[in-house]
Amino acid sequence: MEWERLERIAEKFGPGRVPKLNRDELWELGRLYTAAVADLATLRSALVASPGESDLVTYLNGLVTRIHGLIYRKPPFRWPSLWRFFTAGFPGTVRSAWVYVAIAAGIFGFFAAAGFALGLKDGGFVELLVPPSIIGEVEKGRVWFADLYTAAPQASSFLMTHNVSVTFLIVASGITFGIGTIYLLALNGLLLGTVAALCLNHGLSMALWSFVLPHGSLELSAVILGGAAGLILGHALIDPGSFRRADVLSVRGREAGVIALGCVPLLVVAGIIEAFVSPSRLPAVAKLLLAGVLFVLLVAFLTVSGSETTPKHPMTKESQKARESM
């Protein structure tokens, strides 16, 4: 009987057991499950049911419910999958999106340079962007982050949360056809450049960069990667090509999500460094050396790790086939 066959297949999905079904069994499972659902609907729609038939409905309902749970249950979490994501999936996706990464870095760098130039030229421009409390400290020859080290444990948690929130906001802003992402990248770059000009004018450049770069080598990199993810979303909305906009957004959204999730560990490490290392009394040269090492390691990781499994964008492949057939 088909119900018995369905139950025997379901027994292979026992607790803690990894089911091993061949293609024919998987096909049969779907067919038998569909048939069992139809049988259950037929029995339930009967106007009159004898006690025996009522027991049959109970049995079949339990079987269908069990199979439904087996088919649609979430796959169990496995550490190797997480490891593959961070060592292959994330860096491979970043490499496949290198154009967006370059554009995001260009936007950030351009406005940082513009902020620096305008900040050196016009003190009034600095006042438009930099909070008065920071300007007041710098004008007194002091840095505003000197006391951060004394509150390192609390600051670390706050900085991690804040950095992740900002990066995810940059990614999510891509849904505004990329305009929000571009704005946030420009604003962050402009603010950094303006602060750099303010500190240079008051002889605090070394103090600033020895604070910013140790954690900024990871944090600013994550901001740029987040900007690339946001630009991916914006491009999908602006130019879906020959595909439906919703389909392209679904595919490219997963790509952007991989980049965004991959930035989380970078931001966690950056938050720890920003609270415990950046404001510490370590020599400035040591901090700058640490920043250089971290940045080189990050670039090497994104460039080399999982290079044999770099994903290819399905929409791109389909578009290429379409062009070749023309």
Stockholm file with secondary structure:
# STOCKHOLM 1.0

chainA/1-326         MEWERLERIAEKFGPGRVPKLNRDELWELGRLYTAAVADLATLRSALVASPGESDLVTYLNGLVTRIHGLIYRKPPFRWPSLWRFFTAGFPGTVRSAWVYVAIAAGIFGFFAAAGFALGLKDGGFVELLVPPSIIGEVEKGRVWFADLYTAAPQASSFLMTHNVSVTFLIVASGITFGIGTIYLLALNGLLLGTVAALCLNHGLSMALWSFVLPHGSLELSAVILGGAAGLILGHALIDPGSFRRADVLSVRGREAGVIALGCVPLLVVAGIIEAFVSPSRLPAVAKLLLAGVLFVLLVAFLTVSGSETTPKHPMTKESQKARESM
#=GR chainA/1-326 SS CHHHHHHHHHGGGCTTCCCCCCHHHHHHHHHHHHHHHHHHHHHHTCSCCCHHHHHHHHHHHHHHHHHHHHHHSCCCCCHHHHHHIIIIIHHHHHHHTHHHHHHHHHHHHHHHHHHHHHHHHCHHHHHHHSCHHHHHHHHTTCCTTGGGGGGHHHHHHHHHHHHHHHHHHHHHGGGGTTHHHHHHHHHHHHHHHHHHHHHHHTTCHHHHHHHHHHHHHHHHHHHHHHHHHHHHHHHHHHCCTTSCHHHHHHHHHHHHHHHHHHHHHHHHHHHHHHHHTTTSSSCHHHHHHHHHHHHHHHHHHHHHTTGGGCCCCHHHHHHHHHHHTC
#=GC SS_cons         CHHHHHHHHHGGGCTTCCCCCCHHHHHHHHHHHHHHHHHHHHHHTCSCCCHHHHHHHHHHHHHHHHHHHHHHSCCCCCHHHHHHIIIIIHHHHHHHTHHHHHHHHHHHHHHHHHHHHHHHHCHHHHHHHSCHHHHHHHHTTCCTTGGGGGGHHHHHHHHHHHHHHHHHHHHHGGGGTTHHHHHHHHHHHHHHHHHHHHHHHTTCHHHHHHHHHHHHHHHHHHHHHHHHHHHHHHHHHHCCTTSCHHHHHHHHHHHHHHHHHHHHHHHHHHHHHHHHTTTSSSCHHHHHHHHHHHHHHHHHHHHHTTGGGCCCCHHHHHHHHHHHTC
//
